[in-house]
Amino acid sequence: MNKKILRKQEIMCDKYGVKWIESPDSMKVGISKNIKEGKLPINGMRHPISGDTTGWYIWGGEDITKDKDFFVPLHVNHLEEWCPQVLKYLGLPPGSRFQIADNYEDVWTDKSLLIA
């Protein structure tokens, strides 16, 4: 990830008073296919890091469907093509959530994401 995006992540973490935790380009997120269609709002939640995954799940719209293929794995370095507006949030630590839309941003902590 380029230094400009990493700096935006650090600023985001400072803004919300949380520790920056890297999401390396070589690791994966779970992402819904509807993100490429521009479905709003864009939501993200970060579970603990596990194996080769960052813990991030990102989707468009209000709800997560029960469809087993709702989330597909995607390397962080491909998010620039899929949904570049989420890159500045990827440094938020496990237990973080965000929702963004046109002129709207909400970031909060959801401790339930940390329970196994």
Contact map, one row per residue, 1 for C-alpha under 8 A:
11101100000000000000000110000000000000000000000000000000000000000000000000001000000000000000000000000000000000000000
11111100000000000000000000000000000000000000000000000000000000000000000000000000000000000000000000000000000000000000
11111110000000000000000000000000000000000000000000000000000000000000000000000000000000000000000000000000000000000000
01111111000000000000000000000000000000000000000000000000000000000000000000000000000000000000000000000000000000000000
11111111100000000000000000000000000000000000000000000000000000000000000000000000000000110000000000000000000000000000
11111111110000000000000000000000000000000000000000000000000000000000000000000000000000010010000000000000000000000000
00111111111000000000000000000000000000000000000000000000000000000000000000000000000000000000000000000000000000000000
00011111111100000000000000000000000000000000000000000000000000000000000000000000000000010000000000000000000000000000
00001111111110000001000000000000000000000000000000000000000000000000000000000000000000111111000000000000000000000000
00000111111111000001000000000000000000000000000000000000000000000000000000000000000000000010000000000000000000000000
00000011111111100000000000000000000000000000000000000000000000000000000000000000000000000000000000000000000000000000
00000001111111110000000000000000000000000000000000000000000000000000000000000000000000011011000000000000000000000000
00000000111111111111000000000000000000000000000000000000000000000000000000000000000000000011000000000000000000000000
00000000011111111110000000000000000000000000000000000000000000000000000000000000000000000000000000000000000000000000
00000000001111111000000000000000000000000000000000000000000000000000000000000000000000000000000000000000000000000000
00000000000111111100000000000000000000000000000000000000000000000000000000000000000000000000000000000000001000000000
00000000000011111110000000000000000000000000000000000000000000000000000000000000000000000000000000000000000000000000
00000000000011011111000000000000000000000000000000000000000000000000000000000000000000000001100000000000000000000000
00000000000011001111100000000000000000000000000000000000000000000000000000000000000000000001100000000000000000000000
00000000110010000111110000000000000000000000000000000000000000000000000000000000000000000011100000000000000000000000
00000000000000000011111000000000000000000000000000000000000000000000000000000000000000000011100000000000000000000000
00000000000000000001111100000000000000000000000000000000000000000000000000000000000000000110000000000000000000000000
00000000000000000000111110100000000000000000000000000100000000000000000000010000000000000110000000000000000000000000
10000000000000000000011111100000000000000000000000000100000000000000000000010000000000000000000000000000000000000000
10000000000000000000001111110000000000000000000000000000000000000000000000111000000000000000000000000000000000000000
00000000000000000000000111110000000000000000000000010000000000000000000000111000000000000000000000000000000000000000
00000000000000000000001111111000000000000000000000011100000000000000000000110000000000000000000000000000000000000000
00000000000000000000000011111100000000000000000000011100000000000000000011110000000000000000000000000000000000000000
00000000000000000000000000111110000000000000000000001111110000000000000011110000000000000000000000000000000000000000
00000000000000000000000000011111000000000000000000000011110000000000001111000000000000000000000000000000000000000000
00000000000000000000000000001111101000000000000000000000111000000000011111000000000000000000000000000000000000000000
00000000000000000000000000000111111000000000000000000000011100000000011100000000000000000000000000000000000000000000
00000000000000000000000000000011111110000000000000000000001000000000011100000000000000000000000000000000000000000000
00000000000000000000000000000001111111100000000000000000001100000000000000000000000000000000000000000000000000000000
00000000000000000000000000000011111111100100000000000000001100000000000000000000011000000000000000000000000000000000
00000000000000000000000000000000111111100000000000000000000000000000000000000000011000000000000000000000000000000000
00000000000000000000000000000000111111100000000000000000000000000000000000000000000000000000000000000000000000000000
00000000000000000000000000000000011111110000000000000000000100000000000000000000000000000000000000000000000000000000
00000000000000000000000000000000011111111100000000000000000110000000000000000000000000000000000000000000000000000000
00000000000000000000000000000000000001111100000000000000000111000000000000000000000000000000000000011000000000000000
00000000000000000000000000000000000000111110000000000000000111000000000000000000000000000000000000111000000000000000
00000000000000000000000000000000001000111111000000000000011110000000000000000000000000000000000000111000000000000000
00000000000000000000000000000000000000001111100000000000011110000000000000000000000000000000000011110000000000000000
00000000000000000000000000000000000000000111110000000001111000000000000000000000000000000000000011100000000000000000
00000000000000000000000000000000000000000011111000000011110000000000000000000000000000000000011111000000000000001000
00000000000000000000000000000000000000000001111100000111100000000000000000000000000000000001111110000000000000001000
00000000000000000000000000000000000000000000111110000111000000000000000000000000000000000000011100000000000000001100
00000000000000000000000000000000000000000000011111000110000000000000000000000000000000000000011000000000000000001100
00000000000000000000000000000000000000000000001111111110000000000000000000000000000000000000010000000000000000000000
00000000000000000000000000000000000000000000000111111110000000000000000000000000000000000000000000000000000000000000
00000000000000000000000000000000000000000000000011111000000000000000000000000000000000000000000000000000000000000000
00000000000000000000000001110000000000000000000011111100000000000000000000000000000000000000000000000000000000000000
00000000000000000000000000111000000000000000000011111111000000000000000000000000000000000000000000000000000000000000
00000000000000000000001100111000000000000000011111011111000000000000000000000000000000000000000000000000000000000000
00000000000000000000000000001100000000000000111111001111100000000000000000000000000000000000010000000000000000000000
00000000000000000000000000001100000000000001111000001111110000000000000000000000000000000100000000000000000000000000
00000000000000000000000000001110000000000001110000000011111000000000001000000000000000000000000000000000000000000000
00000000000000000000000000001111000000000111100000000001111100000000000000000000000000000000000000000000000000000000
00000000000000000000000000000011111000000111000000000000111110010000001000000000000000000000000000000000000000000000
00000000000000000000000000000001011001111110000000000000011111100000000000000000000000000000000000000000000000000000
00000000000000000000000000000000000000111110000000000000001111110000000000000000000000000000000000000000000000000000
00000000000000000000000000000000000000011000000000000000000111110000000000000000000000000000000000000000000000000000
00000000000000000000000000000000000000000000000000000000000111111000000000000000000000000000000000000000000000000000
00000000000000000000000000000000000000000000000000000000001011111100010000000000000000000000000000000000000000000000
00000000000000000000000000000000000000000000000000000000000000111110010000000000000000000000000000000000000000000000
00000000000000000000000000000000000000000000000000000000000000011111010000000000000000000000000000000000000000000000
00000000000000000000000000000000000000000000000000000000000000001111110000000000000000000000000000000000000000000000
00000000000000000000000000000000000000000000000000000000000000000111111000000000000000000000000000000000000000000000
00000000000000000000000000000000000000000000000000000000000000000011111100000000000000000000000000000000000000000000
00000000000000000000000000000011100000000000000000000000000000011111111100000000000000000000000000000000000000000000
00000000000000000000000000000111100000000000000000000000101000000001111110000000000000000000000000000000000000000000
00000000000000000000000000000111100000000000000000000000000000000000111111000000000000000000000000000000000000000000
00000000000000000000000000011110000000000000000000000000000000000000001111100000000000000000000000000000000000000000
00000000000000000000000000011110000000000000000000000000000000000000000111110110000000000000000000000000000000000000
00000000000000000000000011111000000000000000000000000000000000000000000011111110000000000000000000000000000000000000
00000000000000000000001111111000000000000000000000000000000000000000000001111110000000000000000000000000000000000000
10000000000000000000000011000000000000000000000000000000000000000000000000111111000000000000000000000000000000000000
00000000000000000000000000000000000000000000000000000000000000000000000001111111110000000000000000000000000000000000
00000000000000000000000000000000000000000000000000000000000000000000000001111111111101100000000000000000000000000000
00000000000000000000000000000000000000000000000000000000000000000000000000001111111100100000000000000000000000000000
00000000000000000000000000000000000000000000000000000000000000000000000000000111111100000000000000000000000000000000
00000000000000000000000000000000001100000000000000000000000000000000000000000111111100000000000000000000000000000000
00000000000000000000000000000000001100000000000000000000000000000000000000000011111111100000000000000000000000000000
00000000000000000000000000000000000000000000000000000000000000000000000000000011111111100000000000000000000000000000
00000000000000000000000000000000000000000000000000000000000000000000000000000000001111110000000000000000000000000000
00000000000000000000000000000000000000000000000000000000000000000000000000000010001111111100000000000000000000000000
00001000100000000000000000000000000000000000000000000000000000000000000000000011001111111100000000000000000000000000
00001101100100000000000000000000000000000000000000000000000000000000000000000000000011111110000000000000000000000000
00000000100100000000000000000000000000000000000000000000000000000000000000000000000001111111000001000000000000000000
00000000100000000000011000000000000000000000000000000001000000000000000000000000000001111111000000000000000000000000
00000100110110000001111000000000000000000000000000000000000000000000000000000000000000011111100000000000000000000000
00000000100110000111100000000000000000000000010000000000000000000000000000000000000000001111110100000000000000000000
00000000000000000111100000000000000000000000010000000000000000000000000000000000000000000011111100000000000000000000
00000000000000000000000000000000000000000000111110000010000000000000000000000000000000000001111100000000000000001100
00000000000000000000000000000000000000000000111100000000000000000000000000000000000000000000111110000000000011111100
00000000000000000000000000000000000000000000111000000000000000000000000000000000000000000001111111000000001111001000
00000000000000000000000000000000000000000011110000000000000000000000000000000000000000000000001111100000001111000000
00000000000000000000000000000000000000000011100000000000000000000000000000000000000000001000000111110000111100000000
00000000000000000000000000000000000000001111000000000000000000000000000000000000000000000000000011111001111000000000
00000000000000000000000000000000000000011110000000000000000000000000000000000000000000000000000001111111110000000000
00000000000000000000000000000000000000011100000000000000000000000000000000000000000000000000000000111111100000000000
00000000000000000000000000000000000000000000000000000000000000000000000000000000000000000000000000011111000000000000
00000000000000000000000000000000000000000000000000000000000000000000000000000000000000000000000000011111100000000000
00000000000000000000000000000000000000000000000000000000000000000000000000000000000000000000000000111111110000000000
00000000000000000000000000000000000000000000000000000000000000000000000000000000000000000000000001111011111000000000
00000000000000000000000000000000000000000000000000000000000000000000000000000000000000000000000001110001111100000000
00000000000000010000000000000000000000000000000000000000000000000000000000000000000000000000000111100000111110000000
00000000000000000000000000000000000000000000000000000000000000000000000000000000000000000000000111000000011111000000
00000000000000000000000000000000000000000000000000000000000000000000000000000000000000000000001110000000001111100000
00000000000000000000000000000000000000000000000000000000000000000000000000000000000000000000001110000000000111111100
00000000000000000000000000000000000000000000000000000000000000000000000000000000000000000000001000000000000011111110
00000000000000000000000000000000000000000000000000000000000000000000000000000000000000000000001000000000000001111110
00000000000000000000000000000000000000000000111100000000000000000000000000000000000000000000011100000000000001111111
00000000000000000000000000000000000000000000001100000000000000000000000000000000000000000000011000000000000001111111
00000000000000000000000000000000000000000000000000000000000000000000000000000000000000000000000000000000000000111111
00000000000000000000000000000000000000000000000000000000000000000000000000000000000000000000000000000000000000001111
